[in-house]
Amino acid sequence: MSLLLGPMCQHIPGKKGLTDHSDVKRLMPAKEVYIPLFAGNNSEVELLVNEGDHVYIGTRLANTKSAFPVPLYSSVSGIYKGTVKRPHNSLKPQLHMVIELDEDQEAVQAFEPIDWENASHEDLVEFVKNTGIIGQGGAGFPTYVKYQKVENIDTLIINAVECEPYITADYKCVMDYPEQFVHGVRILKKLAQVDRVLIGVKKTHPDLINLVRDEIKRENLVGIEVVAVPDVYPMGGERTLIRQLVKREYKRLPGECGVIVNNANTAILVARAAEMGQAQAKKYVTFSGEGLKYPTNVLVPIGMSVAEIIEQIGGTIEDVQSLKLISGGPMMGRTMVSDQIVIDRAMNAITILKDEEEPAMTCLRCGRCTSHCPMGLQPVRIANAVKMNDAAEMEKRGAMNCIECGLCTYVCPSHIQVTENVRKAKRTLMMKANKK
């Protein structure tokens, strides 16, 4: 970590106006969805249906056998047609379950609702595990894992900041379902066994702040507070948000400093699961960027093709030499090589931009990448270690602690892809660890 810490954040033009006040488009695929079976490296999947079976919205399709197993549920009703390898936002082809839609789109109750107010902590954790809910902020970490040990937790933070440029999916979802959102926060508060919940919202969304505060007041809830946070990036990152709201630091996980952080949309899914026995079937996703003719938010079944969604909302702009399609936002998202990827459970945005990267120049040694790094790293030193193929130096400089927020690349006056250099360092260290 650098001894001289700088601002560790930066205001970035949000480009939220492209989508935050337009109507959400509710779309359906013409024929099929493709449910990804990918659940992290070295994970296995147990299929629970056979080719030719008729499934419903909410049918349990599979169980993952990873270190933190979660079930997969169907997002549509129709005929299960088997598995196929397709492009995936992990940048590697992955197996997908193919479901051919029927006309009825009938839903079933995925699991029994729970009397969450009277349930024990263990029963509530097990319930959330069986819902298959994973974090909705992009990382996709199983929600139940965060709540297995809460003895030292005193604060729950609900992240409704959405600091990435262009993305407004969480904003639209909470604006559409404020009652379910606040109800989900109550359940997570019980799950965390805390007296204090802080809901972080950017100060540039006073409408959302007031809506949630009014709902908390209407329910006469105590211990739940909405906090307006500065419009800087990466305020939605766990470490930055914890630093802003409770002035604490930690080494690896937020639980080390007594905090659990969950995404806003995760709270809505928990409420629907607990009250209605409903598994996640659809997803709010922001389709934005100057490469689209009509940027908008969509509500689509999990497994719907990105290419089909783009076609249904009006397509990309014309007369442009090259476009890049990013899974996620422009800062932390990954540039895809195919538009045949599908909407996964944790995906919150597809950003399409003109491919206009400026050529890199020689590093000026200005130190901006270091002063802005929210992790307090020295990205230029890590980049030098990559050039020298010095794994020991990469490890010494904390490359594995990088959250890949992209801020170092954004502030670099030489237009160097600093973040990509740190990613290379992380890959080097991971390969080295796998060889041991």
C-alpha positions in Angstrom: 0.0 0.0 0.0 1.2 3.5 -0.8 2.3 5.5 2.2 0.8 8.7 0.8 -2.8 8.1 0.1 -4.6 10.5 -2.3 -8.4 11.0 -2.8 -8.9 7.3 -3.7 -11.9 8.2 -5.8 -12.9 10.5 -8.6 -16.1 12.1 -10.0 -16.9 10.6 -13.4 -19.6 11.8 -15.8 -22.4 9.3 -15.0 -24.3 9.3 -18.4 -27.3 8.1 -16.3 -29.7 10.4 -18.2 -29.6 8.1 -21.2 -31.8 5.6 -19.3 -32.8 6.6 -15.8 -36.2 8.2 -16.7 -37.3 6.2 -19.6 -39.8 3.3 -19.3 -38.5 -0.1 -18.7 -39.0 -2.4 -21.7 -40.4 -5.8 -20.8 -39.1 -8.3 -23.4 -39.4 -12.0 -24.1 -37.3 -14.2 -26.4 -38.9 -15.4 -29.6 -38.0 -19.1 -29.1 -35.4 -20.1 -26.5 -33.4 -19.2 -23.4 -30.0 -20.5 -22.5 -29.5 -20.9 -18.7 -25.7 -20.8 -18.0 -24.4 -23.7 -15.8 -21.2 -21.8 -15.1 -20.7 -21.4 -11.3 -17.1 -20.5 -11.0 -14.0 -22.5 -11.9 -13.7 -26.1 -10.8 -17.4 -26.4 -10.0 -19.6 -29.3 -11.0 -23.4 -29.2 -11.7 -26.0 -31.8 -11.0 -28.9 -31.7 -13.5 -32.3 -32.3 -12.0 -34.3 -32.5 -15.3 -34.1 -34.7 -18.3 -34.1 -33.8 -22.0 -37.7 -33.5 -23.2 -39.1 -32.6 -19.7 -41.6 -29.8 -19.5 -40.5 -27.2 -16.9 -42.2 -24.1 -15.4 -41.1 -20.7 -14.3 -39.6 -21.6 -10.9 -38.7 -25.3 -11.6 -35.5 -26.3 -10.0 -33.2 -27.2 -12.8 -29.8 -28.0 -11.2 -27.6 -27.8 -8.2 -24.1 -26.6 -8.3 -21.4 -28.5 -6.4 -18.9 -25.7 -5.8 -17.5 -24.7 -2.4 -20.7 -22.5 -1.9 -23.4 -24.5 -3.7 -26.6 -22.8 -5.0 -29.5 -24.2 -7.0 -30.6 -22.9 -10.4 -34.2 -22.3 -11.3 -36.0 -22.0 -14.6 -36.8 -18.5 -15.9 -39.4 -19.6 -18.4 -41.8 -22.5 -19.0 -41.3 -24.8 -21.9 -39.4 -27.9 -23.0 -35.9 -28.6 -21.8 -33.9 -29.4 -25.0 -30.5 -30.4 -23.4 -27.2 -28.5 -23.1 -25.1 -26.6 -25.5 -21.8 -24.7 -25.3 -22.2 -21.0 -26.0 -20.2 -17.8 -25.5 -20.3 -16.6 -21.9 -19.3 -13.4 -20.1 -16.5 -15.3 -18.4 -14.8 -15.0 -21.8 -14.8 -18.8 -22.1 -17.5 -21.0 -23.8 -19.7 -22.6 -21.1 -22.5 -25.1 -21.0 -26.0 -23.7 -21.1 -29.3 -25.4 -20.5 -31.6 -24.8 -23.5 -35.3 -24.3 -22.9 -37.8 -23.8 -25.7 -40.6 -21.5 -24.6 -44.2 -22.5 -24.6 -47.2 -20.2 -25.1 -48.5 -20.3 -21.5 -45.5 -19.2 -19.5 -46.9 -20.8 -16.4 -45.2 -20.3 -13.0 -45.0 -22.6 -10.0 -44.0 -21.9 -6.4 -40.3 -22.7 -6.3 -40.2 -23.3 -2.6 -42.2 -22.8 0.5 -42.3 -19.2 1.9 -40.8 -18.8 5.4 -42.1 -17.1 8.5 -39.0 -15.1 8.6 -39.9 -13.1 11.8 -40.1 -16.2 13.9 -37.5 -18.4 12.1 -34.2 -19.2 13.7 -31.0 -17.8 12.2 -30.0 -21.2 11.0 -33.3 -21.8 9.3 -33.2 -18.4 7.7 -29.7 -19.0 6.3 -30.7 -22.4 5.0 -33.8 -20.8 3.3 -31.8 -18.2 1.6 -29.3 -20.9 0.4 -32.2 -22.9 -1.2 -33.5 -19.8 -3.0 -30.4 -19.7 -5.2 -30.0 -15.9 -4.6 -26.6 -14.5 -5.5 -25.3 -11.0 -5.2 -26.8 -8.7 -7.8 -24.0 -6.2 -8.0 -22.1 -8.1 -10.6 -19.8 -10.5 -8.6 -22.5 -13.1 -8.1 -21.3 -14.3 -4.6 -24.0 -16.5 -2.9 -25.9 -14.3 -0.5 -26.3 -16.9 2.2 -22.6 -17.3 2.8 -22.3 -13.7 4.1 -24.8 -14.5 6.9 -23.5 -17.9 8.1 -21.4 -16.3 10.9 -22.7 -13.0 12.2 -21.4 -13.0 15.8 -19.1 -10.0 15.2 -21.4 -8.1 12.8 -22.9 -4.8 14.0 -23.9 -3.1 10.7 -25.6 -4.1 7.5 -25.0 -1.8 4.5 -27.4 -2.0 1.5 -25.6 -0.8 -1.6 -27.9 1.3 -3.8 -25.2 3.6 -5.1 -24.7 2.2 -8.6 -21.6 4.2 -9.2 -20.6 2.9 -12.6 -21.3 5.2 -15.6 -24.4 4.4 -17.6 -25.9 1.8 -15.3 -29.4 2.6 -13.8 -30.9 -0.9 -13.4 -30.9 -0.9 -9.6 -32.3 2.6 -9.5 -35.2 1.6 -11.8 -35.9 -1.6 -9.9 -36.1 0.0 -6.4 -38.2 2.9 -7.9 -40.6 0.3 -9.2 -40.7 -1.8 -6.0 -40.0 0.3 -3.0 -42.2 -1.8 -0.7 -40.5 -5.0 -1.6 -37.1 -3.4 -1.3 -37.7 -2.1 2.2 -39.3 -5.4 3.2 -36.2 -7.3 1.9 -34.0 -4.9 4.0 -36.0 -5.9 7.1 -35.4 -9.6 6.4 -31.7 -9.1 5.8 -31.6 -7.0 9.1 -33.0 -10.0 10.9 -30.6 -12.3 9.1 -27.6 -10.2 10.1 -28.9 -9.9 13.7 -28.0 -6.2 13.8 -29.7 -3.0 15.1 -28.3 -0.7 12.4 -28.9 -0.8 8.6 -27.4 2.0 6.4 -28.8 2.3 2.8 -26.3 4.1 0.6 -27.8 6.1 -2.3 -26.0 8.7 -4.5 -27.0 12.2 -3.6 -27.8 12.8 -7.3 -30.9 10.6 -6.9 -33.0 12.6 -4.4 -36.2 11.0 -5.8 -35.0 7.5 -4.8 -33.8 8.8 -1.4 -37.1 10.4 -0.6 -39.1 7.4 -1.8 -37.2 4.9 0.4 -37.3 7.2 3.4 -41.1 7.6 3.0 -41.5 3.8 2.8 -39.4 3.4 6.0 -41.5 6.0 7.7 -44.7 4.5 6.5 -43.7 1.1 8.0 -42.6 2.9 11.2 -39.2 1.1 11.1 -36.3 1.8 13.4 -32.6 1.2 12.9 -32.8 1.6 9.1 -31.4 4.8 7.6 -30.9 6.1 4.1 -27.6 7.9 3.7 -26.9 10.2 0.7 -23.3 9.6 -0.5 -21.0 11.7 -2.8 -21.2 11.3 -6.5 -17.7 9.8 -6.9 -16.4 6.5 -8.3 -16.0 3.9 -7.0 -18.4 4.8 -4.2 -20.4 1.6 -4.9 -17.3 -0.5 -4.2 -17.6 -2.3 -0.8 -14.4 -0.9 0.6 -15.1 2.7 -0.5 -18.7 2.6 0.7 -17.7 1.1 4.1 -15.0 3.8 4.4 -17.6 6.5 3.7 -20.4 5.2 5.9 -18.7 3.8 9.0 -15.1 4.9 8.7 -13.7 1.4 8.9 -11.0 -0.6 7.0 -10.4 -4.3 6.6 -7.9 -6.6 4.9 -9.9 -9.2 3.0 -13.6 -9.3 3.7 -16.0 -6.7 5.2 -17.0 -9.0 8.0 -13.6 -8.4 9.5 -14.7 -4.9 10.5 -18.2 -5.9 11.6 -20.0 -5.1 8.3 -22.1 -7.1 5.7 -22.8 -5.4 2.4 -25.6 -6.4 0.0 -26.8 -5.0 -3.2 -30.3 -3.3 -3.3 -31.7 -5.7 -5.8 -30.7 -8.6 -3.6 -33.0 -7.3 -0.9 -35.9 -7.3 -3.4 -35.2 -10.9 -4.4 -35.1 -12.0 -0.7 -38.5 -10.3 0.0 -40.1 -12.2 -3.0 -38.6 -15.4 -1.9 -39.6 -15.2 1.7 -43.2 -13.9 1.1 -44.1 -15.7 -2.2 -41.7 -18.6 -2.6 -40.6 -17.0 -5.8 -37.2 -17.8 -7.3 -35.4 -15.2 -9.5 -36.7 -15.5 -13.1 -36.2 -12.1 -14.6 -33.5 -9.4 -14.4 -33.4 -5.6 -14.7 -30.5 -4.9 -17.1 -29.3 -1.5 -18.4 -28.6 -1.5 -22.1 -26.8 1.8 -22.7 -24.0 3.6 -24.4 -23.5 5.8 -27.4 -23.3 2.7 -29.6 -27.0 2.0 -29.2 -29.8 3.8 -31.1 -32.2 3.7 -28.1 -30.5 3.1 -24.7 -33.0 1.8 -22.2 -33.5 -0.5 -19.2 -35.0 -3.9 -19.9 -36.7 -6.6 -17.8 -35.9 -9.9 -19.4 -35.8 -13.6 -18.5 -32.5 -14.9 -17.3 -30.9 -16.7 -20.3 -32.2 -14.4 -23.0 -29.6 -13.6 -25.7 -28.0 -10.2 -25.7 -28.1 -10.1 -29.5 -31.9 -10.7 -29.4 -32.4 -7.9 -26.8 -30.3 -5.5 -28.9 -32.4 -6.3 -31.9 -35.7 -5.8 -30.0 -34.7 -2.4 -28.6 -33.8 -1.0 -32.0 -30.2 -2.1 -32.7 -26.9 -0.3 -32.7 -25.9 2.9 -34.4 -24.8 2.8 -38.1 -21.9 4.2 -40.0 -19.4 3.5 -37.3 -16.2 1.6 -38.0 -16.1 -0.4 -34.8 -18.2 -0.9 -31.6 -17.3 -2.7 -28.4 -19.8 -4.6 -26.3 -19.1 -4.6 -22.6 -20.7 -7.0 -20.1 -21.2 -4.6 -17.2 -20.2 -0.9 -17.1 -17.3 0.7 -18.9 -15.1 0.8 -15.8 -15.3 -2.7 -14.4 -17.0 -4.5 -17.2 -15.3 -7.0 -19.7 -15.2 -6.4 -23.4 -16.9 -9.3 -25.1 -16.0 -11.0 -28.4 -19.5 -12.1 -29.2 -23.1 -10.7 -28.8 -24.3 -14.3 -28.3 -23.8 -14.1 -24.6 -26.9 -14.3 -22.5 -28.2 -12.4 -19.4 -27.0 -14.2 -16.3 -28.3 -13.8 -12.7 -25.7 -11.3 -11.7 -25.5 -9.3 -14.9 -26.7 -5.7 -14.5 -25.7 -4.0 -17.7 -24.6 -4.2 -21.3 -22.7 -1.1 -22.5 -22.0 -0.6 -26.2 -19.6 2.2 -27.0 -17.7 3.4 -30.1 -14.3 1.7 -30.2 -12.1 4.9 -30.0 -9.2 4.1 -27.6 -6.5 6.7 -27.7 -2.9 5.5 -28.3 -0.8 5.1 -25.2 2.2 7.3 -24.5 5.2 6.9 -22.2 4.4 6.9 -18.5 4.8 10.4 -17.0 5.4 9.2 -13.4 2.7 11.6 -12.3 1.4 9.2 -9.6 -2.3 9.8 -10.4 -2.9 6.0 -10.6 -1.5 5.6 -7.1 -3.3 8.6 -5.5 -6.7 7.5 -6.9 -6.5 3.8 -6.2 -9.3 2.9 -3.7 -7.2 0.0 -2.4 -4.1 2.2 -1.8 -2.0 0.3 -4.3 0.8 1.5 -6.6 -0.4 0.3 -10.1 2.6 1.7 -11.9 5.0 -0.4 -9.8 2.8 -3.5 -10.4 3.0 -2.7 -14.2 6.8 -2.5 -14.0 6.9 -5.9 -12.3 4.8 -7.3 -15.1 7.3 -6.0 -17.6 10.1 -7.6 -15.7 8.1 -10.8 -15.1 8.9 -10.5 -11.4 6.2 -12.4 -9.6 7.7 -11.7 -6.2 7.4 -8.0 -6.8 3.9 -8.3 -8.1 2.9 -10.1 -4.9 4.8 -7.7 -2.7 3.0 -4.7 -4.3 -0.4 -6.4 -3.5 -1.6 -7.1 -7.1 -4.1 -9.6 -5.8 -5.8 -6.9 -3.8 -6.8 -5.0 -6.9 -10.6 -4.8 -7.4 -10.2 -3.9 -11.1 -12.3 -0.8 -10.8 -10.5 0.8 -13.8 -10.0 4.1 -12.1 -6.2 4.0 -12.6 -6.7 3.7 -16.4 -9.4 6.4 -16.4 -7.1 9.0 -14.7 -4.0 8.2 -16.6 -2.9 11.2 -18.7 -0.8 8.9 -20.9 -3.8 6.7 -21.8 -2.0 3.6 -20.6 -4.2 0.5 -19.9 -3.0 0.4 -16.3 -5.8 -1.8 -15.1 -5.0 -4.4 -17.7 -1.4 -4.5 -16.6 -2.6 -5.3 -13.0 -4.9 -8.0 -14.4 -1.9 -9.6 -16.0 -0.1 -9.6 -12.7 -3.1 -11.2 -11.0 -3.3 -13.9 -13.7 0.5 -14.5 -13.3 0.1 -15.0 -9.5 -2.9 -17.2 -9.8 -1.1 -19.5 -12.3 1.8 -19.6 -9.9 -0.5 -20.6 -7.0 -2.2 -23.3 -9.1 1.2 -24.9 -9.8 2.0 -25.4 -6.2 
